[in-house]
Amino acid sequence: MNNWQRAVSIMRRPINLRKRKRLPIAMQAKLFETLADLLGNGFSFQQAFQFTLDVEGPAFQSLQPALGRLAAGDDLSMALRPYIAVDLYYQFLIAETHGELRRTLMQAGQLMRARAEQGRQIRRLLQYPCLLLILLLGTLGTVKAAILPSLAHGGNGSGTIANWQWFSGYHGHYLGDLLIAGWPSS
């Protein structure tokens, strides 16, 4: 069976839409870039993969079955199929069929690294709106617990506020100040 027939037979298989245990994006970036560097230095797929597993230690031990598939004679795309997205799998399959696998691995690693960095930036940018929402909810809770009851009793009595209301209002603002300024260092 030549490469073209193999590619056609693979494309005819139904795609399994179950959620697989994929590698995190940052780990994929490190794996692809390391494999590309090692392939460029003359390592075989199996040697490069074994070296990566040995160097990276326990973080990459979930890839041990892929190393077994490489040892059994599978291509890199087939060995990595359960651990990567479908689009990357087909990119690697095409690169193996038509050449330029090393360049494809390097570009995929750079793309995964950029995606991981974008994810970190998005999480960092979302911290500020979440902080504002927490402060807003704290302020609304303080107003409801401390200020509104005093306004309701303003003309009818002494206008005193229960101790727990002052306590919650004070500590709510203190917590808000800590969140804004950061925890005090020892």
C-alpha positions as CSV (number, residue, x, y, z in Angstrom):
1,M,0.0,0.0,0.0
2,N,1.6,3.3,-1.0
3,N,1.3,6.6,0.9
4,W,-1.6,7.8,-1.2
5,Q,-3.7,4.7,-0.6
6,R,-2.8,4.9,3.1
7,A,-3.9,8.5,3.3
8,V,-7.2,7.8,1.5
9,S,-7.9,4.8,3.8
10,I,-7.2,7.0,6.9
11,M,-9.5,9.7,5.7
12,R,-12.4,7.2,5.1
13,R,-12.3,6.1,8.8
14,P,-14.9,7.7,11.0
15,I,-13.6,10.4,13.2
16,N,-14.0,9.7,16.9
17,L,-15.5,12.7,18.5
18,R,-14.9,11.5,22.1
19,K,-12.9,13.8,24.2
20,R,-9.4,12.4,24.3
21,K,-6.7,13.0,26.8
22,R,-4.6,15.5,24.8
23,L,-1.4,17.1,25.9
24,P,-1.6,20.6,27.2
25,I,-0.7,23.2,24.6
26,A,2.5,24.3,26.3
27,M,3.7,20.7,26.5
28,Q,2.8,20.2,22.8
29,A,4.9,23.2,21.9
30,K,7.9,21.9,23.9
31,L,7.5,18.4,22.4
32,F,7.2,19.6,18.8
33,E,10.1,22.0,19.0
34,T,12.4,19.5,20.7
35,L,11.5,16.8,18.2
36,A,12.2,19.2,15.3
37,D,15.6,20.2,16.8
38,L,16.6,16.6,17.3
39,L,15.4,15.5,13.9
40,G,17.5,18.3,12.5
41,N,20.5,17.0,14.4
42,G,20.2,13.5,12.8
43,F,18.2,11.6,15.4
44,S,15.6,9.1,14.2
45,F,11.9,9.6,15.2
46,Q,12.2,6.9,17.9
47,Q,15.5,8.2,19.2
48,A,14.3,11.8,19.3
49,F,11.1,10.7,21.1
50,Q,13.0,8.5,23.6
51,F,15.4,11.4,24.3
52,T,12.6,13.8,24.9
53,L,10.8,11.5,27.3
54,D,14.1,10.9,29.2
55,V,15.0,14.6,29.4
56,E,11.5,15.9,30.3
57,G,10.9,13.3,32.9
58,P,7.5,12.6,34.5
59,A,5.7,15.4,32.6
60,F,5.9,13.5,29.4
61,Q,5.5,9.9,30.7
62,S,2.0,9.8,29.4
63,L,3.6,9.6,25.9
64,Q,5.1,6.2,26.7
65,P,2.5,4.4,24.5
66,A,3.4,6.6,21.6
67,L,7.0,5.5,21.9
68,G,5.9,1.9,21.8
69,R,3.9,2.7,18.6
70,L,7.0,4.2,17.0
71,A,9.0,1.2,18.0
72,A,6.3,-1.0,16.3
73,G,6.8,0.9,13.1
74,D,4.0,3.5,13.1
75,D,4.6,6.9,11.7
76,L,4.9,9.9,14.1
77,S,1.5,11.2,13.2
78,M,-0.1,7.8,14.0
79,A,1.8,7.6,17.3
80,L,0.8,11.1,18.4
81,R,-2.8,10.9,17.2
82,P,-4.4,10.3,20.6
83,Y,-2.5,13.2,22.1
84,I,-2.9,16.0,19.5
85,A,-5.8,17.8,17.8
86,V,-7.2,16.4,14.5
87,D,-5.9,19.3,12.4
88,L,-2.3,18.8,13.7
89,Y,-2.6,15.1,13.0
90,Y,-3.5,15.7,9.4
91,Q,-0.8,18.3,9.0
92,F,1.8,15.8,10.3
93,L,0.4,13.1,8.1
94,I,0.7,15.3,5.0
95,A,4.2,16.4,6.0
96,E,5.3,12.8,6.4
97,T,3.8,11.9,3.0
98,H,5.2,14.9,1.1
99,G,8.3,15.8,3.2
100,E,9.2,18.8,5.4
101,L,8.2,17.1,8.6
102,R,10.9,18.8,10.6
103,R,9.7,22.3,9.4
104,T,6.1,21.4,10.1
105,L,7.0,20.2,13.6
106,M,8.9,23.5,14.3
107,Q,6.1,25.6,13.0
108,A,3.5,23.6,15.0
109,G,5.7,24.1,18.1
110,Q,5.9,27.9,17.5
111,L,2.1,28.0,16.9
112,M,1.4,26.1,20.1
113,R,3.8,28.3,22.1
114,A,2.0,31.4,20.8
115,R,-1.4,29.9,21.7
116,A,-0.2,29.1,25.2
117,E,1.1,32.6,25.6
118,Q,-2.2,34.1,24.3
119,G,-4.1,31.9,26.8
120,R,-1.9,33.2,29.7
121,Q,-2.5,36.8,28.5
122,I,-6.2,36.3,28.3
123,R,-6.4,34.9,31.8
124,R,-4.2,37.8,33.1
125,L,-6.5,40.3,31.4
126,L,-9.6,38.7,32.8
127,Q,-8.3,39.2,36.4
128,Y,-9.1,42.9,36.4
129,P,-12.8,42.6,35.4
130,C,-13.3,39.8,37.9
131,L,-11.7,41.9,40.6
132,L,-14.1,44.8,39.7
133,L,-17.0,42.4,39.9
134,I,-16.0,41.2,43.3
135,L,-15.6,44.7,44.6
136,L,-18.9,45.7,43.2
137,L,-20.7,42.8,44.8
138,G,-18.9,43.5,48.1
139,T,-20.0,47.2,47.9
140,L,-23.6,46.2,47.1
141,G,-23.6,43.7,50.0
142,T,-22.2,46.4,52.4
143,V,-24.9,48.9,51.2
144,K,-27.6,46.3,51.7
145,A,-26.4,45.1,55.1
146,A,-25.3,48.4,56.7
147,I,-26.6,51.5,55.0
148,L,-30.1,50.5,53.9
149,P,-31.2,49.3,57.4
150,S,-29.9,52.6,58.9
151,L,-31.9,54.6,56.4
152,A,-35.0,52.6,57.1
153,H,-34.7,53.2,60.8
154,G,-33.5,56.8,60.4
155,G,-36.6,58.6,61.6
156,N,-38.1,55.9,63.9
157,G,-35.6,55.3,66.6
158,S,-32.0,55.7,67.6
159,G,-30.7,54.9,64.1
160,T,-28.2,52.5,65.4
161,I,-26.7,49.8,63.3
162,A,-26.2,46.3,64.6
163,N,-22.6,45.4,65.5
164,W,-22.5,42.6,62.9
165,Q,-23.5,45.1,60.2
166,W,-20.6,47.4,61.1
167,F,-18.3,44.4,61.3
168,S,-19.3,43.0,57.9
169,G,-19.0,46.5,56.3
170,Y,-15.6,47.2,57.8
171,H,-14.2,43.8,56.8
172,G,-15.8,43.9,53.4
173,H,-14.0,47.1,52.6
174,Y,-10.8,45.8,54.2
175,L,-11.0,42.7,52.0
176,G,-11.6,44.9,48.9
177,D,-8.5,47.0,49.8
178,L,-6.4,43.9,50.1
179,L,-7.6,42.7,46.7
180,I,-6.8,46.0,45.1
181,A,-3.4,46.7,46.8
182,G,-2.4,43.1,47.1
183,W,-1.7,41.0,50.3
184,P,0.7,42.8,52.7
185,S,4.2,41.2,52.6
186,S,5.7,39.9,55.9
